[in-house]
């Protein structure tokens, strides 16, 4: 009996102790921004923003719309049900569900990819496929962009996006890896570039004010995270033009040390709270003299781009201690330096 | 709870809960992290069977950009047939075994590859119809003729501890890694099902994606000599290798960056990307010198004036007919005259 009591007591302790673990994991999962989503128009399944797909109208027929004959059509890449083929006939026998009459098969369309996203107002977004630039699109005054192509091979594709803001600051390379379905329209929504970020001074004396600024979507909240032993967060709101800035007092920061800052945006889109990923981190030195950096940002040939040429130079120096290719200055050019290059890639 | 030979005691039940709570609060740090796993986790096969093992990655909420995988497999009972990277999330490869390396891999029982994803990979996007987290698929074959007595065996394909994954944070931070290996049970009976890899190779008729060759010169590398860079992808079975041809020289197996033999840049350069099924895509580059080379001066060819030819021909025929008629008449006249002379005589 004593043994059972002890066992029960132990089980209870384990159960109670496990609660924080589960809650912590749930909390951690909530922190991951899930703003991007994919829907495939042409796979027969209604998903994402779709209201219909092929002959699947989710149980709706012309009768749902008050007609007694005809059939429904699924249009606008599965985002709208058209009733133009529905009609009413006196004594009509009943309305069809939808799709092509007489059991005809829907013709196979081209493999199409549509990307809808946000960057910065009135800028140019560069689009990369598998690391190579393939297109450029302009954003509108609300920072929206859309891009469509049929020149895409079905299968796993890696699409990346980046843009320069009005200050000339470059965004991170935002990459989405997903499967493109053949003969269907794959729509990616929520390709939102995080804010750009820059500082007015690379070296500040402790106690001086540092201006941290950048651009993002209009009228969004922009929390800025400054790394120090305890992370400092300061929040601002972007203007109608997407510009944002904060004046940061460097007194709490450690002297003669390199520090970093990053930002993201928070806003409400179509009733949902949207949190972007983190921006590129910007570095600044608090103290008198900052250590000199060689070939910063993995731009090994210093042409303003990080692409296959820089990768070739990195491979050439692989295993050596070339100071330019050795991005983290640990004395060897290896996968760590390659990882830094992947972060700064522009195509 | 008493700890032997110690004065330390946990006095009451509340404190015990506190201790366990603290333990479990720290626990998630060890549980979270990127998982590199093999699929299937377990498999049962027969002699002569062909099967695939997928290497997948779950970033578990992290964003990663570089993957380096080292694997070992029991090369005494398994034969590696091929490596499928067509559906890989890796776009830029640092190390990638080609079909030429398969023999060596089978001798050692070890495979290594590494590469990255520009901008990083943060996990499966909601709504994505695929899992889209594959690094590569290894295709194995179990020889039906095995040395020694056939018996049931359980072996493991292992991800080695030196495998690495880096976070997409611009600092090259190493991710905490969890591994999941694949157990394979081999039954001492003869199987020999469908060879999916061979079928895939036969069905792959799509060549690698079109690409461009870039000619470069940088004082920092190859002693400032001209070199070319090239890269492409293949969505079916993956790019196997590249070949380079300069002018009339032979095709050579090559890797990017490639130092050009002809530094005069007066010959065309061709790069051929070959996928695992043998499909090819060729990119051609005409260096600036060829572009600037003046075109051969070809004397302008006169247009054939058929009208004039017809006119000349008609006139010629007319003249010829006229001459012939005149000659015939003269001959006839001469003949008549001769006949008259003969009759007089």
Interface residues (C-beta under 8 A of the other chain):
Chain A: X9 X13 X14 X16 X17 X18 X20 X21 X24 X25 X28 X29 X31 X32 X34 X36 X37 X38 X39 X40 X43 X47 X48 X128 X130 X131 X132 X153 X154 X155 X156 X157 X158 X160 X162 X172 X173 X174 X175 X176 X177 X178 X179 X181 X188 X277 X280 X281 X300 X301 X308 X309 X311 X312 X313 X315 X316 X317 X318 X322 X324 X327 X328 X335 X336 X337 X338 X339 X340 X341 X342 X343 X344 X345 X347
Chain B: X13 X16 X17 X20 X21 X23 X24 X25 X27 X28 X31 X32 X61 X63 X65 X66 X68 X86 X87 X88 X89 X91 X92 X94 X114 X116 X117 X118 X119 X120 X121 X122 X124 X125 X126 X127 X128 X129 X130 X132 X134 X164 X166 X167 X168 X169 X170 X171 X172 X206 X209 X214 X216 X218 X220 X221 X222 X227 X229 X230 X231 X233 X235 X236 X256 X257
